[in-house]
């Protein structure tokens, strides 16, 4: 169970590193336009770029937190710290599904919830 929890948490971290890349370095692309359901012209507006870069940075911090919790934090505290970062993602996904797009709950929230449950059971 521990191996499954670690693998799933790593997948969640990878997803959030991808979101970091998309929001910080590729925010005005066609891929970002499709992912966010926003016109590409809007994504080119400097103020929108700034907001997306800020969001991307937060997603990066969540990803780094998960990796840190899995591979740096002492074993006795690792599961708790991992579950904390996963819970942050779950809460953000719930908020995002209410305020932005229902798909956020499935795309970001569901993998984090699965990883959280596996970490809890491990």
ChimeraX commands (.cxc) that place a marker at each C-alpha (Angstrom):
marker #1 position 0.00,0.00,0.00 radius 0.5
marker #1 position 2.89,2.36,0.79 radius 0.5
marker #1 position 4.33,1.95,-2.72 radius 0.5
marker #1 position 0.94,2.70,-4.31 radius 0.5
marker #1 position 0.55,5.78,-2.09 radius 0.5
marker #1 position 4.02,7.05,-3.03 radius 0.5
marker #1 position 3.48,6.46,-6.75 radius 0.5
marker #1 position 0.10,8.20,-6.71 radius 0.5
marker #1 position 1.45,11.17,-4.74 radius 0.5
marker #1 position 4.33,11.46,-7.23 radius 0.5
marker #1 position 1.81,11.47,-10.09 radius 0.5
marker #1 position -0.10,14.28,-8.39 radius 0.5
marker #1 position 3.17,16.21,-7.98 radius 0.5
marker #1 position 3.99,15.67,-11.66 radius 0.5
marker #1 position 0.55,16.95,-12.62 radius 0.5
marker #1 position 1.16,20.11,-10.62 radius 0.5
marker #1 position 4.62,20.60,-12.12 radius 0.5
marker #1 position 2.89,20.39,-15.51 radius 0.5
marker #1 position 0.35,23.00,-14.40 radius 0.5
marker #1 position 3.25,25.20,-13.24 radius 0.5
marker #1 position 4.83,24.91,-16.69 radius 0.5
marker #1 position 1.55,25.59,-18.48 radius 0.5
marker #1 position 0.64,28.63,-16.37 radius 0.5
marker #1 position 4.08,30.18,-16.02 radius 0.5
marker #1 position 5.82,29.43,-19.31 radius 0.5
marker #1 position 3.14,28.51,-21.84 radius 0.5
marker #1 position 0.12,30.48,-20.67 radius 0.5
marker #1 position -0.73,32.11,-23.98 radius 0.5
marker #1 position -0.60,28.88,-25.99 radius 0.5
marker #1 position -3.41,27.04,-27.73 radius 0.5
marker #1 position -2.96,24.23,-25.16 radius 0.5
marker #1 position -3.56,26.69,-22.30 radius 0.5
marker #1 position -6.55,28.16,-24.12 radius 0.5
marker #1 position -8.11,24.71,-24.41 radius 0.5
marker #1 position -7.17,23.67,-20.86 radius 0.5
marker #1 position -8.60,26.82,-19.28 radius 0.5
marker #1 position -11.52,27.23,-21.69 radius 0.5
marker #1 position -10.47,30.83,-22.32 radius 0.5
marker #1 position -9.93,32.71,-25.57 radius 0.5
marker #1 position -6.25,32.81,-26.50 radius 0.5
marker #1 position -6.37,36.61,-26.93 radius 0.5
marker #1 position -7.37,36.98,-23.28 radius 0.5
marker #1 position -4.43,34.81,-22.24 radius 0.5
marker #1 position -2.08,37.27,-23.94 radius 0.5
marker #1 position -3.19,40.20,-21.76 radius 0.5
marker #1 position -0.30,41.16,-19.42 radius 0.5
marker #1 position -2.52,41.26,-16.32 radius 0.5
marker #1 position -3.85,37.77,-17.08 radius 0.5
marker #1 position -0.29,36.55,-17.68 radius 0.5
marker #1 position 0.68,37.86,-14.23 radius 0.5
marker #1 position -2.27,36.11,-12.58 radius 0.5
marker #1 position -1.48,32.81,-14.33 radius 0.5
marker #1 position 2.20,33.00,-13.39 radius 0.5
marker #1 position 1.15,33.52,-9.76 radius 0.5
marker #1 position -1.16,30.50,-9.92 radius 0.5
marker #1 position 1.56,28.46,-11.57 radius 0.5
marker #1 position 3.98,29.30,-8.78 radius 0.5
marker #1 position 1.49,28.10,-6.17 radius 0.5
marker #1 position 0.99,24.85,-8.07 radius 0.5
marker #1 position 4.76,24.43,-8.13 radius 0.5
marker #1 position 4.92,24.91,-4.36 radius 0.5
marker #1 position 2.30,22.20,-3.89 radius 0.5
marker #1 position 4.28,19.82,-6.12 radius 0.5
marker #1 position 7.55,20.56,-4.31 radius 0.5
marker #1 position 5.78,20.10,-0.97 radius 0.5
marker #1 position 4.64,16.62,-1.97 radius 0.5
marker #1 position 8.10,15.63,-3.21 radius 0.5
marker #1 position 9.68,17.10,-0.07 radius 0.5
marker #1 position 7.22,15.19,2.13 radius 0.5
marker #1 position 7.97,11.91,0.38 radius 0.5
marker #1 position 11.74,12.07,0.10 radius 0.5
marker #1 position 13.08,14.58,2.65 radius 0.5
marker #1 position 10.76,14.64,5.66 radius 0.5
marker #1 position 11.58,11.95,8.26 radius 0.5
marker #1 position 9.54,8.77,7.81 radius 0.5
marker #1 position 7.60,9.32,11.05 radius 0.5
marker #1 position 6.13,12.57,9.72 radius 0.5
marker #1 position 6.09,11.83,5.98 radius 0.5
marker #1 position 2.52,10.55,5.67 radius 0.5
marker #1 position 1.08,13.46,7.64 radius 0.5
marker #1 position 2.95,16.07,5.63 radius 0.5
marker #1 position 2.04,14.34,2.36 radius 0.5
marker #1 position -1.63,14.25,3.36 radius 0.5
marker #1 position -1.46,17.96,4.27 radius 0.5
marker #1 position -0.29,18.94,0.78 radius 0.5
marker #1 position -2.79,16.58,-0.84 radius 0.5
marker #1 position -5.56,18.08,1.30 radius 0.5
marker #1 position -4.53,21.55,0.11 radius 0.5
marker #1 position -4.94,20.36,-3.48 radius 0.5
marker #1 position -8.31,18.75,-2.73 radius 0.5
marker #1 position -9.59,21.97,-1.12 radius 0.5
marker #1 position -8.27,24.05,-4.03 radius 0.5
marker #1 position -9.97,21.67,-6.48 radius 0.5
marker #1 position -13.28,22.00,-4.65 radius 0.5
marker #1 position -12.99,25.78,-4.70 radius 0.5
marker #1 position -11.97,25.75,-8.35 radius 0.5
marker #1 position -14.89,23.52,-9.29 radius 0.5
marker #1 position -17.30,25.93,-7.62 radius 0.5
marker #1 position -15.76,29.13,-8.98 radius 0.5
marker #1 position -14.17,28.21,-12.32 radius 0.5
marker #1 position -14.87,24.78,-13.84 radius 0.5
marker #1 position -16.41,21.56,-12.59 radius 0.5
marker #1 position -13.71,19.59,-14.43 radius 0.5
marker #1 position -11.09,20.80,-11.94 radius 0.5
marker #1 position -12.64,18.51,-9.36 radius 0.5
marker #1 position -11.98,15.46,-11.52 radius 0.5
marker #1 position -8.70,16.52,-13.14 radius 0.5
marker #1 position -6.94,17.77,-10.00 radius 0.5
marker #1 position -9.13,16.76,-7.07 radius 0.5
marker #1 position -9.70,13.09,-7.83 radius 0.5
marker #1 position -6.02,12.10,-8.20 radius 0.5
marker #1 position -5.20,14.00,-5.00 radius 0.5
marker #1 position -8.11,12.31,-3.18 radius 0.5
marker #1 position -6.95,8.87,-4.31 radius 0.5
marker #1 position -3.39,9.63,-3.20 radius 0.5
marker #1 position -4.71,10.99,0.13 radius 0.5
marker #1 position -6.73,7.82,0.80 radius 0.5
marker #1 position -3.78,5.59,-0.13 radius 0.5
marker #1 position -1.45,7.59,2.14 radius 0.5
marker #1 position -3.98,7.35,4.96 radius 0.5
marker #1 position -4.32,3.58,4.54 radius 0.5
marker #1 position -0.56,2.97,4.21 radius 0.5
marker link #1:1,2 radius 0.2
marker link #1:2,3 radius 0.2
marker link #1:3,4 radius 0.2
marker link #1:4,5 radius 0.2
marker link #1:5,6 radius 0.2
marker link #1:6,7 radius 0.2
marker link #1:7,8 radius 0.2
marker link #1:8,9 radius 0.2
marker link #1:9,10 radius 0.2
marker link #1:10,11 radius 0.2
marker link #1:11,12 radius 0.2
marker link #1:12,13 radius 0.2
marker link #1:13,14 radius 0.2
marker link #1:14,15 radius 0.2
marker link #1:15,16 radius 0.2
marker link #1:16,17 radius 0.2
marker link #1:17,18 radius 0.2
marker link #1:18,19 radius 0.2
marker link #1:19,20 radius 0.2
marker link #1:20,21 radius 0.2
marker link #1:21,22 radius 0.2
marker link #1:22,23 radius 0.2
marker link #1:23,24 radius 0.2
marker link #1:24,25 radius 0.2
marker link #1:25,26 radius 0.2
marker link #1:26,27 radius 0.2
marker link #1:27,28 radius 0.2
marker link #1:28,29 radius 0.2
marker link #1:29,30 radius 0.2
marker link #1:30,31 radius 0.2
marker link #1:31,32 radius 0.2
marker link #1:32,33 radius 0.2
marker link #1:33,34 radius 0.2
marker link #1:34,35 radius 0.2
marker link #1:35,36 radius 0.2
marker link #1:36,37 radius 0.2
marker link #1:37,38 radius 0.2
marker link #1:38,39 radius 0.2
marker link #1:39,40 radius 0.2
marker link #1:40,41 radius 0.2
marker link #1:41,42 radius 0.2
marker link #1:42,43 radius 0.2
marker link #1:43,44 radius 0.2
marker link #1:44,45 radius 0.2
marker link #1:45,46 radius 0.2
marker link #1:46,47 radius 0.2
marker link #1:47,48 radius 0.2
marker link #1:48,49 radius 0.2
marker link #1:49,50 radius 0.2
marker link #1:50,51 radius 0.2
marker link #1:51,52 radius 0.2
marker link #1:52,53 radius 0.2
marker link #1:53,54 radius 0.2
marker link #1:54,55 radius 0.2
marker link #1:55,56 radius 0.2
marker link #1:56,57 radius 0.2
marker link #1:57,58 radius 0.2
marker link #1:58,59 radius 0.2
marker link #1:59,60 radius 0.2
marker link #1:60,61 radius 0.2
marker link #1:61,62 radius 0.2
marker link #1:62,63 radius 0.2
marker link #1:63,64 radius 0.2
marker link #1:64,65 radius 0.2
marker link #1:65,66 radius 0.2
marker link #1:66,67 radius 0.2
marker link #1:67,68 radius 0.2
marker link #1:68,69 radius 0.2
marker link #1:69,70 radius 0.2
marker link #1:70,71 radius 0.2
marker link #1:71,72 radius 0.2
marker link #1:72,73 radius 0.2
marker link #1:73,74 radius 0.2
marker link #1:74,75 radius 0.2
marker link #1:75,76 radius 0.2
marker link #1:76,77 radius 0.2
marker link #1:77,78 radius 0.2
marker link #1:78,79 radius 0.2
marker link #1:79,80 radius 0.2
marker link #1:80,81 radius 0.2
marker link #1:81,82 radius 0.2
marker link #1:82,83 radius 0.2
marker link #1:83,84 radius 0.2
marker link #1:84,85 radius 0.2
marker link #1:85,86 radius 0.2
marker link #1:86,87 radius 0.2
marker link #1:87,88 radius 0.2
marker link #1:88,89 radius 0.2
marker link #1:89,90 radius 0.2
marker link #1:90,91 radius 0.2
marker link #1:91,92 radius 0.2
marker link #1:92,93 radius 0.2
marker link #1:93,94 radius 0.2
marker link #1:94,95 radius 0.2
marker link #1:95,96 radius 0.2
marker link #1:96,97 radius 0.2
marker link #1:97,98 radius 0.2
marker link #1:98,99 radius 0.2
marker link #1:99,100 radius 0.2
marker link #1:100,101 radius 0.2
marker link #1:101,102 radius 0.2
marker link #1:102,103 radius 0.2
marker link #1:103,104 radius 0.2
marker link #1:104,105 radius 0.2
marker link #1:105,106 radius 0.2
marker link #1:106,107 radius 0.2
marker link #1:107,108 radius 0.2
marker link #1:108,109 radius 0.2
marker link #1:109,110 radius 0.2
marker link #1:110,111 radius 0.2
marker link #1:111,112 radius 0.2
marker link #1:112,113 radius 0.2
marker link #1:113,114 radius 0.2
marker link #1:114,115 radius 0.2
marker link #1:115,116 radius 0.2
marker link #1:116,117 radius 0.2
marker link #1:117,118 radius 0.2
marker link #1:118,119 radius 0.2
marker link #1:119,120 radius 0.2
marker link #1:120,121 radius 0.2
marker link #1:121,122 radius 0.2
view
